[in-house]
Amino acid sequence: MTSLQRIQCAARRGQPDFIPVAPYLGNHGARVAGVPIGEYCRSGRLMAEAQLRAWEVYGQDAVVAQSDNYYLAEGFGVEVEHYADSTPTLKTPAVHELDEIFKLRVPDPQRDGRMPVYLEAIALLAEKTRGQVAVRAPGTGPFSLASHLLGTERFLLELALAEREPGGHAERALHHLMDATTEALITFAKACLAAGAHLVQAGDSLASIDMISPAMYRKWAWPSERRFFETLNPLAEKAGAATLLHICGDMTPVLEWMADTGAHVLELDSKVSLRAAKQRVGQRVCLMGNLNPVTVLWQGTPADMAAAAHAAIVDAGAKGGFILGSGCEVPPAAPRENLTAMVRAARSWR
């Protein structure tokens, strides 16, 4: 099997020849290639070249066009602060008053923000790898994207205040905001598929149960995630691609709801027990993860990595429907020998 076929098989809950391995490299790829992150995140060519270089070094089963999460929000008018060798930070939200939400326009992926940068990277990766490896697109989830447009603290505060006045102006405005961000992600993901992506995603980190209650997740984040996957799944399947949901933190209380979104793949944080997840939802979705990015990938040794990878495969991968991955993005400074050990562990499993 090729790496792409391996990912495709696992995403359909099949059992490929080897355990697929796909750490979420992102800015680590820039480090491998010796490219400043401040340049990497603004150039589709540099992003693609860096990810190709990382693939040459590690031989993993997926490359990813990824740096920061503001590329889509910028299309709505968010302003970010750029730095020489680190990821951008939010400078000015797009929305200052709730009434402004009703004037939001869904941005054009081919023109607005830094979405064109990521689309160029995806197209170049697809062109250069020629179907040998899966190309993973980024995709800021609707709930997280909404927080970028309003500012994270303000967004969470408005959600809490809206609960005190059900059906009021604030609640209507926030539902409209979620509709806009969901449509924006759908539009961007369609463009990613057209550019050649094999994995399209909703990375909805702020929707974590570490940040909000299960009830709030169900009311505010889950419907938009569900709508995203209902729309994208048929398009992805037609293109030989798959869809993925990633939410940071301990999502154990709502694993069934995550599976109910319809995502083909659930990428889980290291806080979640893969064994429990496999028992509860492993017959419905492919599981991906969930090596700790800090204690294992960054601070650990190759032996630590091998042990953690072995445990993850035993817990979730022995019968297929599993991709060995990182619980979240691999730190830029993670030692190369740890990533090499991760890939080697997947390749040597029998």
C-alpha positions in Angstrom: 0.0 0.0 0.0 1.0 3.6 -0.5 0.8 6.0 2.4 -2.3 7.5 0.9 -4.0 4.1 0.5 -3.0 3.3 4.1 -4.8 6.5 5.4 -7.8 5.9 3.2 -8.2 2.3 4.4 -7.9 3.3 8.1 -10.4 6.2 7.6 -12.9 3.6 6.4 -12.2 1.6 9.6 -10.3 -1.0 7.6 -7.0 -2.7 8.5 -4.1 -1.6 6.2 -0.8 -3.3 5.8 0.9 -1.2 8.5 -0.5 1.1 11.2 -0.7 4.5 9.5 1.3 7.2 11.2 0.5 10.9 10.8 1.9 13.3 13.3 0.4 16.8 13.0 3.7 18.5 12.1 2.7 22.0 11.2 5.4 24.5 12.2 7.8 21.6 13.0 8.1 21.3 9.3 9.4 24.8 9.1 12.1 23.9 11.7 13.1 20.8 9.7 13.5 22.9 6.6 15.2 25.8 8.3 12.5 28.3 7.3 11.4 31.1 9.7 7.9 30.5 10.8 7.0 34.1 10.0 7.8 33.4 6.4 6.5 29.9 6.4 3.0 30.9 7.4 2.7 33.5 4.6 4.0 31.6 1.7 2.3 28.6 0.1 5.5 27.6 -1.7 7.6 27.7 1.5 5.0 25.8 3.4 4.8 23.1 0.8 8.6 22.8 0.5 9.0 22.6 4.3 6.4 19.8 4.6 8.0 17.9 1.7 11.3 18.1 3.4 9.8 16.8 6.6 8.3 13.9 4.7 11.7 13.1 3.2 13.1 13.0 6.7 10.4 11.0 8.5 8.5 9.1 5.8 5.1 9.6 7.6 1.8 8.8 5.9 0.4 12.3 5.7 1.7 15.8 5.0 -0.1 18.8 6.3 -0.5 22.4 5.2 -0.6 24.0 8.6 0.9 26.9 10.6 -1.6 29.0 12.6 -5.4 29.2 12.9 -6.1 32.8 11.8 -5.8 32.4 8.0 -9.6 32.1 7.7 -10.5 34.7 10.4 -8.4 37.2 8.5 -10.8 36.8 5.6 -13.5 38.2 7.8 -11.4 41.2 8.7 -9.5 40.0 11.8 -6.1 41.7 12.2 -3.1 39.7 13.4 0.4 40.5 14.6 3.1 38.8 12.6 6.5 37.8 14.0 9.8 36.8 12.5 9.9 33.2 13.8 6.7 32.4 15.6 3.1 32.1 14.7 0.8 35.2 14.4 -1.4 36.3 17.3 -4.8 38.0 17.3 -4.5 41.8 17.3 -8.0 43.1 16.5 -11.2 41.1 16.3 -13.5 41.6 13.3 -16.6 42.2 15.5 -16.9 44.9 18.2 -20.6 45.0 18.6 -23.1 42.2 18.4 -25.1 44.0 15.7 -22.1 43.8 13.4 -22.5 40.1 13.3 -25.5 40.4 11.0 -23.3 42.3 8.4 -20.6 39.6 8.2 -19.8 38.3 4.7 -18.5 34.8 4.2 -15.0 35.2 2.7 -13.7 33.9 -0.6 -11.0 31.2 -0.1 -9.4 32.1 -3.3 -8.9 35.8 -2.4 -9.4 36.6 1.3 -7.2 36.4 4.3 -4.3 33.9 4.1 -6.6 31.1 2.8 -4.9 31.4 -0.7 -1.6 30.6 1.0 -2.9 27.3 2.4 -4.6 26.4 -0.8 -1.4 27.0 -2.8 0.4 24.7 -0.3 -2.2 22.0 -0.6 -2.1 22.1 -4.4 1.7 22.0 -4.5 1.8 19.1 -2.0 -0.7 17.2 -4.1 1.3 17.9 -7.2 4.6 16.9 -5.8 3.6 13.8 -4.0 1.4 12.4 -6.8 -0.9 10.3 -4.7 1.9 8.6 -2.7 1.0 10.3 0.6 -2.2 11.8 2.1 -2.4 15.6 2.0 -4.1 17.0 5.1 -5.8 20.4 5.0 -6.2 22.7 7.9 -9.7 23.8 9.0 -10.5 26.0 12.0 -13.7 24.7 13.5 -16.8 26.9 13.6 -16.8 27.5 17.4 -13.1 28.4 17.5 -13.5 30.6 14.4 -16.3 32.4 16.0 -14.1 33.2 19.0 -11.5 34.7 16.6 -14.0 37.1 15.1 -15.3 38.3 18.5 -12.2 37.7 20.7 -12.0 34.6 22.8 -12.9 36.1 26.2 -15.7 38.3 24.8 -17.1 35.3 22.9 -17.3 33.1 25.9 -18.7 35.9 28.0 -21.4 36.6 25.5 -22.3 32.9 25.4 -22.7 32.9 29.2 -24.8 36.1 29.2 -27.0 34.7 26.4 -27.9 31.8 28.5 -29.6 34.3 30.9 -31.9 35.5 28.2 -33.0 32.6 26.0 -34.2 33.8 22.6 -32.9 37.3 23.2 -30.9 39.5 20.9 -27.5 38.1 22.0 -28.5 34.5 21.5 -29.9 35.3 18.0 -26.7 37.2 17.1 -24.5 34.4 18.4 -26.4 31.8 16.4 -26.0 33.9 13.3 -22.3 34.1 14.0 -22.1 30.3 14.2 -24.0 30.0 10.9 -21.5 32.4 9.3 -18.4 30.6 10.6 -19.8 27.2 9.6 -20.5 28.4 6.1 -17.0 29.8 5.9 -15.4 26.5 6.9 -17.6 24.6 4.5 -16.6 26.9 1.7 -12.9 26.7 2.6 -13.0 22.9 2.9 -14.6 22.6 -0.5 -11.7 24.6 -1.9 -9.2 22.4 -0.1 -10.8 19.3 -1.7 -10.6 21.0 -5.1 -6.9 21.8 -4.5 -6.1 18.1 -3.9 -6.6 17.5 -0.1 -7.2 14.0 1.1 -8.2 14.9 4.7 -10.3 18.0 5.4 -11.1 18.9 9.0 -12.8 20.9 11.7 -10.2 21.6 14.3 -12.4 23.0 17.0 -10.1 23.4 19.9 -12.1 25.9 21.9 -15.1 23.6 21.9 -13.2 21.5 24.5 -15.0 20.3 27.6 -11.9 21.6 29.4 -13.2 25.1 28.3 -17.0 24.8 28.2 -19.7 22.5 29.7 -21.0 19.5 27.8 -24.4 21.2 27.6 -22.8 24.3 26.0 -20.9 22.1 23.6 -24.1 20.4 22.6 -26.0 23.6 22.1 -23.3 25.8 20.5 -20.6 23.8 18.8 -22.0 20.4 18.0 -24.8 21.5 15.6 -22.3 23.4 13.4 -19.8 20.5 13.4 -22.6 18.2 12.4 -23.6 20.5 9.6 -20.0 20.7 8.4 -19.6 16.9 8.1 -23.1 16.3 6.7 -22.1 18.7 3.9 -18.5 17.6 3.3 -18.7 13.9 3.7 -20.4 13.1 0.3 -17.9 15.5 -1.4 -15.0 14.0 0.4 -16.0 10.4 -0.3 -16.5 11.2 -4.0 -13.0 12.6 -4.1 -11.5 9.6 -2.3 -10.9 11.8 0.8 -12.0 11.7 4.4 -13.2 14.2 7.0 -11.7 14.7 10.5 -12.8 16.3 13.8 -10.2 17.4 16.3 -11.0 19.0 19.6 -8.3 19.5 22.3 -8.6 18.4 25.9 -10.4 15.6 27.7 -13.5 15.0 25.5 -14.3 11.7 27.2 -17.7 12.8 28.4 -18.9 13.6 24.9 -17.2 10.9 22.7 -20.5 9.7 21.4 -21.6 13.2 20.4 -18.3 13.6 18.6 -18.9 10.4 16.7 -22.5 11.6 16.0 -21.1 14.6 14.1 -20.5 12.2 11.2 -16.7 12.8 11.0 -14.9 9.8 9.4 -11.9 10.3 11.8 -11.8 11.5 15.4 -8.4 12.9 16.3 -8.2 12.7 20.1 -6.1 14.6 22.6 -3.6 12.7 24.9 -6.0 13.3 27.8 -8.5 10.8 26.3 -8.1 7.1 26.9 -7.7 5.5 23.5 -8.9 2.2 24.9 -12.1 3.7 26.3 -12.6 5.6 23.0 -12.2 2.4 21.0 -14.7 0.5 23.1 -17.3 3.3 23.0 -17.1 4.6 19.4 -14.4 2.6 17.6 -17.0 0.6 15.6 -18.4 3.9 14.2 -15.3 6.0 13.4 -11.6 5.8 12.8 -9.6 7.0 15.8 -6.4 9.0 15.5 -3.9 10.0 18.1 -3.0 10.5 20.7 0.7 10.8 21.7 1.4 13.6 24.1 3.0 16.5 22.2 4.9 17.8 25.2 5.9 15.0 27.5 6.5 12.4 24.8 7.2 14.2 21.5 9.1 17.1 22.8 10.5 16.2 26.3 10.6 12.4 25.9 13.3 10.1 24.5 13.0 7.8 21.5 12.4 4.9 24.0 9.6 6.9 25.6 8.1 7.5 22.1 8.4 3.8 21.2 6.6 2.8 24.4 3.9 5.3 24.0 3.3 4.4 20.4 3.2 0.7 21.3 0.6 1.4 24.0 -1.6 3.5 21.7 -1.6 0.8 19.0 -2.4 -1.9 21.5 -5.3 0.2 22.9 -6.8 1.2 19.6 -5.1 -0.1 16.5 -4.7 -3.8 16.5 -7.9 -4.4 14.4 -7.7 -1.4 12.1 -9.6 1.8 12.1 -6.7 3.6 13.7 -4.1 6.2 12.7 -1.1 6.8 15.1 -0.9 10.5 15.5 0.0 13.3 17.9 -2.6 14.5 20.4 -2.2 18.0 18.9 0.4 19.8 16.9 4.0 18.6 17.2 6.1 21.3 18.9 8.5 23.0 16.5 11.4 22.0 18.8 10.5 18.4 19.1 13.7 16.2 18.6 13.8 14.6 15.2 14.8 11.3 16.7 11.5 11.2 18.5 9.5 11.6 15.3 11.7 9.0 13.6 11.0 6.6 16.5 7.3 7.3 16.1 7.3 6.3 12.5 9.5 3.3 13.1 7.1 2.1 15.8 4.2 2.2 13.4 6.1 0.4 10.6 7.4 -2.3 12.9 4.1 -3.2 14.5 2.7 -6.7 13.6 
